[in-house]
Amino acid sequence: MAKINIPEGEGMEAKRIWQLAPHLGAAMGAMGEAVYAQTSLSVREREVARMRVAQLNECHV
């Protein structure tokens, strides 16, 4: 359950959350583009890094 008030409306919860600060959506899109499209890491290296970050944050992979 989210710890913020999510605006009511149509669409998925994630889309409605981004409506709270739409300027951050553009920044996150740019970061995703840099990480996934403009990287020198192979897919395997990137996934190992992603799994390690999840492990450090105590997320189940």
PQR file with spaces between the fields and no chain letter, atoms N, CA, C, O and H, PARSE charges and radii, in Angstrom:
ATOM       1  N    MET     1       0.848   -1.177    0.000 -0.4000 1.5000
ATOM       2  CA   MET     1       0.000    0.000    0.000 -0.0000 2.0000
ATOM       3  C    MET     1       0.895    1.242    0.000  0.5500 1.7000
ATOM       4  O    MET     1       1.872    1.330    0.744 -0.5500 1.4000
ATOM       5  N    ALA     2       0.535    2.183   -0.846 -0.4000 1.5000
ATOM       6  CA   ALA     2       1.328    3.405   -0.967 -0.0000 2.0000
ATOM       7  C    ALA     2       1.226    4.251    0.293  0.5500 1.7000
ATOM       8  O    ALA     2       0.206    4.241    0.983 -0.5500 1.4000
ATOM       9  H    ALA     2      -0.258    2.112   -1.451  0.4000 1.0000
ATOM      10  N    LYS     3       2.292    4.981    0.583 -0.4000 1.5000
ATOM      11  CA   LYS     3       2.324    5.873    1.741 -0.0000 2.0000
ATOM      12  C    LYS     3       2.048    7.314    1.351  0.5500 1.7000
ATOM      13  O    LYS     3       2.236    8.229    2.153 -0.5500 1.4000
ATOM      14  H    LYS     3       3.120    4.989    0.023  0.4000 1.0000
ATOM      15  N    ILE     4       1.601    7.515    0.117 -0.4000 1.5000
ATOM      16  CA   ILE     4       1.236    8.854   -0.349 -0.0000 2.0000
ATOM      17  C    ILE     4      -0.199    8.792   -0.856  0.5500 1.7000
ATOM      18  O    ILE     4      -0.710    7.718   -1.174 -0.5500 1.4000
ATOM      19  H    ILE     4       1.448    6.772   -0.535  0.4000 1.0000
ATOM      20  N    ASN     5      -0.830    9.933   -0.926 -0.4000 1.5000
ATOM      21  CA   ASN     5      -2.179    9.993   -1.485 -0.0000 2.0000
ATOM      22  C    ASN     5      -2.085    9.993   -2.993  0.5500 1.7000
ATOM      23  O    ASN     5      -1.507   10.901   -3.591 -0.5500 1.4000
ATOM      24  H    ASN     5      -0.414   10.805   -0.667  0.4000 1.0000
ATOM      25  N    ILE     6      -2.654    8.977   -3.603 -0.4000 1.5000
ATOM      26  CA   ILE     6      -2.616    8.836   -5.052 -0.0000 2.0000
ATOM      27  C    ILE     6      -3.881    9.460   -5.627  0.5500 1.7000
ATOM      28  O    ILE     6      -4.980    9.172   -5.154 -0.5500 1.4000
ATOM      29  H    ILE     6      -3.124    8.240   -3.117  0.4000 1.0000
ATOM      30  N    PRO     7      -3.743   10.308   -6.638 -0.5600 1.5000
ATOM      31  CA   PRO     7      -4.920   10.944   -7.218  0.2800 2.0000
ATOM      32  C    PRO     7      -5.911    9.908   -7.753  0.5500 1.7000
ATOM      33  O    PRO     7      -5.512    8.885   -8.308 -0.5500 1.4000
ATOM      34  N    GLU     8      -7.180   10.180   -7.584 -0.4000 1.5000
ATOM      35  CA   GLU     8      -8.215    9.328   -8.148 -0.0000 2.0000
ATOM      36  C    GLU     8      -8.237    9.530   -9.654  0.5500 1.7000
ATOM      37  O    GLU     8      -7.809   10.572  -10.150 -0.5500 1.4000
ATOM      38  H    GLU     8      -7.504   11.012   -7.133  0.4000 1.0000
ATOM      39  N    GLY     9      -8.724    8.558  -10.370 -0.4000 1.5000
ATOM      40  CA   GLY     9      -8.841    8.708  -11.808 -0.0000 2.0000
ATOM      41  C    GLY     9      -8.680    7.384  -12.516  0.5500 1.7000
ATOM      42  O    GLY     9      -8.549    6.326  -11.900 -0.5500 1.4000
ATOM      43  H    GLY     9      -9.072    7.712   -9.968  0.4000 1.0000
ATOM      44  N    GLU    10      -8.694    7.479  -13.827 -0.4000 1.5000
ATOM      45  CA   GLU    10      -8.564    6.283  -14.643 -0.0000 2.0000
ATOM      46  C    GLU    10      -7.094    5.952  -14.861  0.5500 1.7000
ATOM      47  O    GLU    10      -6.214    6.791  -14.672 -0.5500 1.4000
ATOM      48  H    GLU    10      -8.800    8.338  -14.328  0.4000 1.0000
ATOM      49  N    GLY    11      -6.861    4.749  -15.250 -0.4000 1.5000
ATOM      50  CA   GLY    11      -5.502    4.324  -15.552 -0.0000 2.0000
ATOM      51  C    GLY    11      -4.844    3.639  -14.367  0.5500 1.7000
ATOM      52  O    GLY    11      -5.394    3.576  -13.267 -0.5500 1.4000
ATOM      53  H    GLY    11      -7.576    4.067  -15.403  0.4000 1.0000
ATOM      54  N    MET    12      -3.666    3.136  -14.626 -0.4000 1.5000
ATOM      55  CA   MET    12      -2.935    2.405  -13.599 -0.0000 2.0000
ATOM      56  C    MET    12      -2.413    3.356  -12.526  0.5500 1.7000
ATOM      57  O    MET    12      -2.221    4.547  -12.769 -0.5500 1.4000
ATOM      58  H    MET    12      -3.220    3.187  -15.519  0.4000 1.0000
ATOM      59  N    GLU    13      -2.194    2.811  -11.355 -0.4000 1.5000
ATOM      60  CA   GLU    13      -1.720    3.596  -10.207 -0.0000 2.0000
ATOM      61  C    GLU    13      -0.417    4.324  -10.514  0.5500 1.7000
ATOM      62  O    GLU    13      -0.247    5.483  -10.135 -0.5500 1.4000
ATOM      63  H    GLU    13      -2.350    1.843  -11.157  0.4000 1.0000
ATOM      64  N    ALA    14       0.501    3.649  -11.200 -0.4000 1.5000
ATOM      65  CA   ALA    14       1.803    4.271  -11.497 -0.0000 2.0000
ATOM      66  C    ALA    14       1.624    5.523  -12.345  0.5500 1.7000
ATOM      67  O    ALA    14       2.299    6.526  -12.114 -0.5500 1.4000
ATOM      68  H    ALA    14       0.363    2.708  -11.508  0.4000 1.0000
ATOM      69  N    LYS    15       0.728    5.479  -13.319 -0.4000 1.5000
ATOM      70  CA   LYS    15       0.486    6.648  -14.169 -0.0000 2.0000
ATOM      71  C    LYS    15      -0.077    7.801  -13.341  0.5500 1.7000
ATOM      72  O    LYS    15       0.314    8.951  -13.539 -0.5500 1.4000
ATOM      73  H    LYS    15       0.180    4.664  -13.507  0.4000 1.0000
ATOM      74  N    ARG    16      -0.972    7.511  -12.434 -0.4000 1.5000
ATOM      75  CA   ARG    16      -1.565    8.559  -11.596 -0.0000 2.0000
ATOM      76  C    ARG    16      -0.540    9.137  -10.623  0.5500 1.7000
ATOM      77  O    ARG    16      -0.607   10.320  -10.287 -0.5500 1.4000
ATOM      78  H    ARG    16      -1.290    6.576  -12.273  0.4000 1.0000
ATOM      79  N    ILE    17       0.404    8.318  -10.169 -0.4000 1.5000
ATOM      80  CA   ILE    17       1.448    8.821   -9.268 -0.0000 2.0000
ATOM      81  C    ILE    17       2.321    9.832   -9.999  0.5500 1.7000
ATOM      82  O    ILE    17       2.671   10.868   -9.433 -0.5500 1.4000
ATOM      83  H    ILE    17       0.458    7.357  -10.442  0.4000 1.0000
ATOM      84  N    TRP    18       2.682    9.542  -11.264 -0.4000 1.5000
ATOM      85  CA   TRP    18       3.519   10.468  -12.025 -0.0000 2.0000
ATOM      86  C    TRP    18       2.827   11.795  -12.270  0.5500 1.7000
ATOM      87  O    TRP    18       3.494   12.791  -12.549 -0.5500 1.4000
ATOM      88  H    TRP    18       2.397    8.701  -11.724  0.4000 1.0000
ATOM      89  N    GLN    19       1.496   11.835  -12.173 -0.4000 1.5000
ATOM      90  CA   GLN    19       0.769   13.093  -12.326 -0.0000 2.0000
ATOM      91  C    GLN    19       1.074   14.057  -11.180  0.5500 1.7000
ATOM      92  O    GLN    19       0.859   15.261  -11.315 -0.5500 1.4000
ATOM      93  H    GLN    19       0.953   11.026  -11.947  0.4000 1.0000
ATOM      94  N    LEU    20       1.568   13.544  -10.061 -0.4000 1.5000
ATOM      95  CA   LEU    20       1.912   14.403   -8.929 -0.0000 2.0000
ATOM      96  C    LEU    20       3.125   15.281   -9.240  0.5500 1.7000
ATOM      97  O    LEU    20       3.216   16.408   -8.753 -0.5500 1.4000
ATOM      98  H    LEU    20       1.742   12.566   -9.951  0.4000 1.0000
ATOM      99  N    ALA    21       4.046   14.774  -10.041 -0.4000 1.5000
ATOM     100  CA   ALA    21       5.259   15.531  -10.401 -0.0000 2.0000
ATOM     101  C    ALA    21       5.674   15.125  -11.814  0.5500 1.7000
ATOM     102  O    ALA    21       6.640   14.382  -11.987 -0.5500 1.4000
ATOM     103  H    ALA    21       3.972   13.859  -10.436  0.4000 1.0000
ATOM     104  N    PRO    22       4.946   15.609  -12.826 -0.5600 1.5000
ATOM     105  CA   PRO    22       5.221   15.160  -14.195  0.2800 2.0000
ATOM     106  C    PRO    22       6.628   15.490  -14.690  0.5500 1.7000
ATOM     107  O    PRO    22       7.148   14.791  -15.560 -0.5500 1.4000
ATOM     108  N    HIS    23       7.249   16.531  -14.160 -0.4000 1.5000
ATOM     109  CA   HIS    23       8.606   16.875  -14.594 -0.0000 2.0000
ATOM     110  C    HIS    23       9.609   15.783  -14.206  0.5500 1.7000
ATOM     111  O    HIS    23      10.642   15.631  -14.859 -0.5500 1.4000
ATOM     112  H    HIS    23       6.827   17.099  -13.453  0.4000 1.0000
ATOM     113  N    LEU    24       9.315   15.037  -13.166 -0.4000 1.5000
ATOM     114  CA   LEU    24      10.208   13.951  -12.775 -0.0000 2.0000
ATOM     115  C    LEU    24      10.118   12.779  -13.749  0.5500 1.7000
ATOM     116  O    LEU    24      11.074   12.020  -13.902 -0.5500 1.4000
ATOM     117  H    LEU    24       8.476   15.161  -12.635  0.4000 1.0000
ATOM     118  N    GLY    25       8.977   12.635  -14.402 -0.4000 1.5000
ATOM     119  CA   GLY    25       8.819   11.560  -15.386 -0.0000 2.0000
ATOM     120  C    GLY    25       9.811   11.697  -16.522  0.5500 1.7000
ATOM     121  O    GLY    25      10.394   10.708  -16.965 -0.5500 1.4000
ATOM     122  H    GLY    25       8.200   13.252  -14.278  0.4000 1.0000
ATOM     123  N    ALA    26      10.007   12.921  -16.996 -0.4000 1.5000
ATOM     124  CA   ALA    26      10.974   13.149  -18.078 -0.0000 2.0000
ATOM     125  C    ALA    26      12.388   12.799  -17.619  0.5500 1.7000
ATOM     126  O    ALA    26      13.162   12.210  -18.372 -0.5500 1.4000
ATOM     127  H    ALA    26       9.534   13.725  -16.636  0.4000 1.0000
ATOM     128  N    ALA    27      12.715   13.161  -16.393 -0.4000 1.5000
ATOM     129  CA   ALA    27      14.047   12.855  -15.863 -0.0000 2.0000
ATOM     130  C    ALA    27      14.247   11.348  -15.725  0.5500 1.7000
ATOM     131  O    ALA    27      15.315   10.831  -16.051 -0.5500 1.4000
ATOM     132  H    ALA    27      12.086   13.640  -15.781  0.4000 1.0000
ATOM     133  N    MET    28      13.232   10.651  -15.247 -0.4000 1.5000
ATOM     134  CA   MET    28      13.338    9.196  -15.112 -0.0000 2.0000
ATOM     135  C    MET    28      13.440    8.528  -16.474  0.5500 1.7000
ATOM     136  O    MET    28      14.157    7.540  -16.639 -0.5500 1.4000
ATOM     137  H    MET    28      12.364   11.071  -14.982  0.4000 1.0000
ATOM     138  N    GLY    29      12.718    9.074  -17.452 -0.4000 1.5000
ATOM     139  CA   GLY    29      12.818    8.538  -18.812 -0.0000 2.0000
ATOM     140  C    GLY    29      14.218    8.692  -19.371  0.5500 1.7000
ATOM     141  O    GLY    29      14.743    7.779  -20.010 -0.5500 1.4000
ATOM     142  H    GLY    29      12.136    9.876  -17.318  0.4000 1.0000
ATOM     143  N    ALA    30      14.824    9.848  -19.132 -0.4000 1.5000
ATOM     144  CA   ALA    30      16.193   10.083  -19.603 -0.0000 2.0000
ATOM     145  C    ALA    30      17.172    9.152  -18.905  0.5500 1.7000
ATOM     146  O    ALA    30      18.102    8.646  -19.532 -0.5500 1.4000
ATOM     147  H    ALA    30      14.398   10.589  -18.614  0.4000 1.0000
ATOM     148  N    MET    31      16.970    8.922  -17.616 -0.4000 1.5000
ATOM     149  CA   MET    31      17.852    8.021  -16.892 -0.0000 2.0000
ATOM     150  C    MET    31      17.712    6.597  -17.428  0.5500 1.7000
ATOM     151  O    MET    31      18.710    5.904  -17.628 -0.5500 1.4000
ATOM     152  H    MET    31      16.215    9.333  -17.107  0.4000 1.0000
ATOM     153  N    GLY    32      16.480    6.167  -17.659 -0.4000 1.5000
ATOM     154  CA   GLY    32      16.258    4.835  -18.217 -0.0000 2.0000
ATOM     155  C    GLY    32      16.907    4.678  -19.580  0.5500 1.7000
ATOM     156  O    GLY    32      17.503    3.643  -19.877 -0.5500 1.4000
ATOM     157  H    GLY    32      15.670    6.730  -17.497  0.4000 1.0000
ATOM     158  N    GLU    33      16.791    5.704  -20.403 -0.4000 1.5000
ATOM     159  CA   GLU    33      17.427    5.691  -21.726 -0.0000 2.0000
ATOM     160  C    GLU    33      18.940    5.544  -21.593  0.5500 1.7000
ATOM     161  O    GLU    33      19.562    4.775  -22.326 -0.5500 1.4000
ATOM     162  H    GLU    33      16.307    6.545  -20.162  0.4000 1.0000
ATOM     163  N    ALA    34      19.526    6.284  -20.659 -0.4000 1.5000
ATOM     164  CA   ALA    34      20.981    6.213  -20.464 -0.0000 2.0000
ATOM     165  C    ALA    34      21.400    4.836  -19.957  0.5500 1.7000
ATOM     166  O    ALA    34      22.405    4.286  -20.408 -0.5500 1.4000
ATOM     167  H    ALA    34      19.021    6.909  -20.064  0.4000 1.0000
ATOM     168  N    VAL    35      20.651    4.291  -19.043 -0.4000 1.5000
ATOM     169  CA   VAL    35      21.022    3.002  -18.440 -0.0000 2.0000
ATOM     170  C    VAL    35      20.826    1.850  -19.416  0.5500 1.7000
ATOM     171  O    VAL    35      21.663    0.952  -19.496 -0.5500 1.4000
ATOM     172  H    VAL    35      19.835    4.738  -18.677  0.4000 1.0000
ATOM     173  N    TYR    36      19.720    1.876  -20.161 -0.4000 1.5000
ATOM     174  CA   TYR    36      19.390    0.716  -20.986 -0.0000 2.0000
ATOM     175  C    TYR    36      19.804    0.839  -22.448  0.5500 1.7000
ATOM     176  O    TYR    36      20.004   -0.181  -23.108 -0.5500 1.4000
ATOM     177  H    TYR    36      19.040    2.606  -20.096  0.4000 1.0000
ATOM     178  N    ALA    37      19.939    2.045  -22.971 -0.4000 1.5000
ATOM     179  CA   ALA    37      20.240    2.181  -24.399 -0.0000 2.0000
ATOM     180  C    ALA    37      21.635    2.729  -24.672  0.5500 1.7000
ATOM     181  O    ALA    37      22.212    2.447  -25.723 -0.5500 1.4000
ATOM     182  H    ALA    37      19.777    2.874  -22.435  0.4000 1.0000
ATOM     183  N    GLN    38      22.179    3.496  -23.756 -0.4000 1.5000
ATOM     184  CA   GLN    38      23.472    4.144  -24.001 -0.0000 2.0000
ATOM     185  C    GLN    38      24.515    3.652  -23.000  0.5500 1.7000
ATOM     186  O    GLN    38      25.246    4.453  -22.417 -0.5500 1.4000
ATOM     187  H    GLN    38      21.711    3.725  -22.903  0.4000 1.0000
ATOM     188  N    THR    39      24.581    2.377  -22.808 -0.4000 1.5000
ATOM     189  CA   THR    39      25.511    1.824  -21.833 -0.0000 2.0000
ATOM     190  C    THR    39      26.569    0.973  -22.516  0.5500 1.7000
ATOM     191  O    THR    39      26.346    0.434  -23.600 -0.5500 1.4000
ATOM     192  H    THR    39      23.987    1.727  -23.281  0.4000 1.0000
ATOM     193  N    SER    40      27.704    0.861  -21.880 -0.4000 1.5000
ATOM     194  CA   SER    40      28.750   -0.012  -22.408 -0.0000 2.0000
ATOM     195  C    SER    40      28.704   -1.386  -21.741  0.5500 1.7000
ATOM     196  O    SER    40      29.484   -2.275  -22.085 -0.5500 1.4000
ATOM     197  H    SER    40      27.885    1.299  -20.999  0.4000 1.0000
ATOM     198  N    LEU    41      27.783   -1.558  -20.778 -0.4000 1.5000
ATOM     199  CA   LEU    41      27.644   -2.842  -20.106 -0.0000 2.0000
ATOM     200  C    LEU    41      26.852   -3.816  -20.955  0.5500 1.7000
ATOM     201  O    LEU    41      25.929   -3.428  -21.672 -0.5500 1.4000
ATOM     202  H    LEU    41      27.150   -0.836  -20.499  0.4000 1.0000
ATOM     203  N    SER    42      27.222   -5.081  -20.868 -0.4000 1.5000
ATOM     204  CA   SER    42      26.425   -6.101  -21.539 -0.0000 2.0000
ATOM     205  C    SER    42      25.143   -6.315  -20.732  0.5500 1.7000
ATOM     206  O    SER    42      25.044   -5.885  -19.583 -0.5500 1.4000
ATOM     207  H    SER    42      27.972   -5.395  -20.287  0.4000 1.0000
ATOM     208  N    VAL    43      24.181   -6.972  -21.335 -0.4000 1.5000
ATOM     209  CA   VAL    43      22.926   -7.251  -20.639 -0.0000 2.0000
ATOM     210  C    VAL    43      23.193   -8.062  -19.372  0.5500 1.7000
ATOM     211  O    VAL    43      22.582   -7.808  -18.334 -0.5500 1.4000
ATOM     212  H    VAL    43      24.261   -7.322  -22.269  0.4000 1.0000
ATOM     213  N    ARG    44      24.091   -9.023  -19.450 -0.4000 1.5000
ATOM     214  CA   ARG    44      24.401   -9.863  -18.288 -0.0000 2.0000
ATOM     215  C    ARG    44      25.003   -9.033  -17.150  0.5500 1.7000
ATOM     216  O    ARG    44      24.622   -9.199  -15.991 -0.5500 1.4000
ATOM     217  H    ARG    44      24.587   -9.230  -20.294  0.4000 1.0000
ATOM     218  N    GLU    45      25.936   -8.147  -17.478 -0.4000 1.5000
ATOM     219  CA   GLU    45      26.558   -7.301  -16.446 -0.0000 2.0000
ATOM     220  C    GLU    45      25.533   -6.363  -15.807  0.5500 1.7000
ATOM     221  O    GLU    45      25.522   -6.169  -14.591 -0.5500 1.4000
ATOM     222  H    GLU    45      26.245   -8.012  -18.419  0.4000 1.0000
ATOM     223  N    ARG    46      24.684   -5.794  -16.640 -0.4000 1.5000
ATOM     224  CA   ARG    46      23.663   -4.881  -16.127 -0.0000 2.0000
ATOM     225  C    ARG    46      22.697   -5.612  -15.194  0.5500 1.7000
ATOM     226  O    ARG    46      22.315   -5.074  -14.155 -0.5500 1.4000
ATOM     227  H    ARG    46      24.694   -5.952  -17.628  0.4000 1.0000
ATOM     228  N    GLU    47      22.301   -6.823  -15.555 -0.4000 1.5000
ATOM     229  CA   GLU    47      21.370   -7.584  -14.722 -0.0000 2.0000
ATOM     230  C    GLU    47      22.017   -8.018  -13.410  0.5500 1.7000
ATOM     231  O    GLU    47      21.350   -8.036  -12.375 -0.5500 1.4000
ATOM     232  H    GLU    47      22.611   -7.260  -16.400  0.4000 1.0000
ATOM     233  N    VAL    48      23.296   -8.366  -13.434 -0.4000 1.5000
ATOM     234  CA   VAL    48      23.993   -8.705  -12.190 -0.0000 2.0000
ATOM     235  C    VAL    48      24.043   -7.489  -11.277  0.5500 1.7000
ATOM     236  O    VAL    48      23.831   -7.612  -10.070 -0.5500 1.4000
ATOM     237  H    VAL    48      23.837   -8.351  -14.275  0.4000 1.0000
ATOM     238  N    ALA    49      24.321   -6.317  -11.840 -0.4000 1.5000
ATOM     239  CA   ALA    49      24.335   -5.086  -11.040 -0.0000 2.0000
ATOM     240  C    ALA    49      22.954   -4.803  -10.474  0.5500 1.7000
ATOM     241  O    ALA    49      22.828   -4.432   -9.306 -0.5500 1.4000
ATOM     242  H    ALA    49      24.493   -6.218  -12.820  0.4000 1.0000
ATOM     243  N    ARG    50      21.909   -4.975  -11.293 -0.4000 1.5000
ATOM     244  CA   ARG    50      20.542   -4.740  -10.838 -0.0000 2.0000
ATOM     245  C    ARG    50      20.166   -5.693   -9.704  0.5500 1.7000
ATOM     246  O    ARG    50      19.527   -5.292   -8.731 -0.5500 1.4000
ATOM     247  H    ARG    50      22.011   -5.276  -12.241  0.4000 1.0000
ATOM     248  N    MET    51      20.568   -6.955   -9.839 -0.4000 1.5000
ATOM     249  CA   MET    51      20.281   -7.935   -8.785 -0.0000 2.0000
ATOM     250  C    MET    51      21.029   -7.599   -7.499  0.5500 1.7000
ATOM     251  O    MET    51      20.478   -7.756   -6.410 -0.5500 1.4000
ATOM     252  H    MET    51      21.087   -7.281  -10.630  0.4000 1.0000
ATOM     253  N    ARG    52      22.264   -7.143   -7.608 -0.4000 1.5000
ATOM     254  CA   ARG    52      23.051   -6.790   -6.418 -0.0000 2.0000
ATOM     255  C    ARG    52      22.442   -5.582   -5.711  0.5500 1.7000
ATOM     256  O    ARG    52      22.379   -5.549   -4.482 -0.5500 1.4000
ATOM     257  H    ARG    52      22.711   -7.016   -8.493  0.4000 1.0000
ATOM     258  N    VAL    53      21.996   -4.596   -6.478 -0.4000 1.5000
ATOM     259  CA   VAL    53      21.342   -3.432   -5.875 -0.0000 2.0000
ATOM     260  C    VAL    53      20.089   -3.876   -5.133  0.5500 1.7000
ATOM     261  O    VAL    53      19.843   -3.428   -4.013 -0.5500 1.4000
ATOM     262  H    VAL    53      22.047   -4.623   -7.477  0.4000 1.0000
ATOM     263  N    ALA    54      19.295   -4.749   -5.743 -0.4000 1.5000
ATOM     264  CA   ALA    54      18.097   -5.260   -5.073 -0.0000 2.0000
ATOM     265  C    ALA    54      18.465   -5.995   -3.795  0.5500 1.7000
ATOM     266  O    ALA    54      17.793   -5.840   -2.775 -0.5500 1.4000
ATOM     267  H    ALA    54      19.495   -5.113   -6.653  0.4000 1.0000
ATOM     268  N    GLN    55      19.517   -6.786   -3.838 -0.4000 1.5000
ATOM     269  CA   GLN    55      19.963   -7.528   -2.654 -0.0000 2.0000
ATOM     270  C    GLN    55      20.381   -6.566   -1.552  0.5500 1.7000
ATOM     271  O    GLN    55      20.013   -6.760   -0.394 -0.5500 1.4000
ATOM     272  H    GLN    55      20.063   -6.911   -4.667  0.4000 1.0000
ATOM     273  N    LEU    56      21.138   -5.539   -1.891 -0.4000 1.5000
ATOM     274  CA   LEU    56      21.569   -4.561   -0.890 -0.0000 2.0000
ATOM     275  C    LEU    56      20.391   -3.809   -0.283  0.5500 1.7000
ATOM     276  O    LEU    56      20.443   -3.390    0.874 -0.5500 1.4000
ATOM     277  H    LEU    56      21.437   -5.382   -2.832  0.4000 1.0000
ATOM     278  N    ASN    57      19.325   -3.639   -1.072 -0.4000 1.5000
ATOM     279  CA   ASN    57      18.125   -2.962   -0.574 -0.0000 2.0000
ATOM     280  C    ASN    57      17.144   -3.928    0.084  0.5500 1.7000
ATOM     281  O    ASN    57      16.024   -3.560    0.437 -0.5500 1.4000
ATOM     282  H    ASN    57      19.283   -3.979   -2.011  0.4000 1.0000
ATOM     283  N    GLU    58      17.595   -5.180    0.241 -0.4000 1.5000
ATOM     284  CA   GLU    58      16.819   -6.236    0.873 -0.0000 2.0000
ATOM     285  C    GLU    58      15.524   -6.529    0.141  0.5500 1.7000
ATOM     286  O    GLU    58      14.508   -6.860    0.752 -0.5500 1.4000
ATOM     287  H    GLU    58      18.505   -5.479   -0.046  0.4000 1.0000
ATOM     288  N    CYS    59      15.574   -6.401   -1.193 -0.4000 1.5000
ATOM     289  CA   CYS    59      14.446   -6.773   -2.040 -0.0000 2.0000
ATOM     290  C    CYS    59      14.670   -8.208   -2.490  0.5500 1.7000
ATOM     291  O    CYS    59      15.802   -8.621   -2.743 -0.5500 1.4000
ATOM     292  H    CYS    59      16.399   -6.132   -1.689  0.4000 1.0000
ATOM     293  N    HIS    60      13.610   -8.942   -2.584 -0.4000 1.5000
ATOM     294  CA   HIS    60      13.729  -10.327   -3.059 -0.0000 2.0000
ATOM     295  C    HIS    60      13.810  -10.305   -4.570  0.5500 1.7000
ATOM     296  O    HIS    60      12.995   -9.666   -5.237 -0.5500 1.4000
ATOM     297  H    HIS    60      12.691   -8.606   -2.378  0.4000 1.0000
ATOM     298  N    VAL    61      14.786  -10.998   -5.103 -0.4000 1.5000
ATOM     299  CA   VAL    61      14.994  -11.032   -6.544 -0.0000 2.0000
ATOM     300  C    VAL    61      14.305  -12.257   -7.118  0.5500 1.7000
ATOM     301  O    VAL    61      14.353  -12.483   -8.327 -0.5500 1.4000
ATOM     302  H    VAL    61      15.448  -11.516   -4.561  0.4000 1.0000
